[in-house]
């Protein structure tokens, strides 16, 4: 599951955006860099210990990650 998640994210970032940038310029808003990048890095750092030490995410950690996702979506809407 984590391999699919990480592989999908890497492909979306490098593959899809790279091919799109070959076709046309992609404008990037500074607000996106100021907000989304920190969320992505923060969640990646949060999940990293689960993958390195235990190689599993327990139910409570899944609930925390889901709550963080809902919080992120709420911030995007507001």
Secondary structure, DSSP 8 states (H G I E B T S, - for coil): -HHHHHHHHHIIIIIIHHHHHHHS-----HHHHHHHHHHHHHHHHHHHHIIIIIS---HHHHHHHHHHHHHHHHHHH-
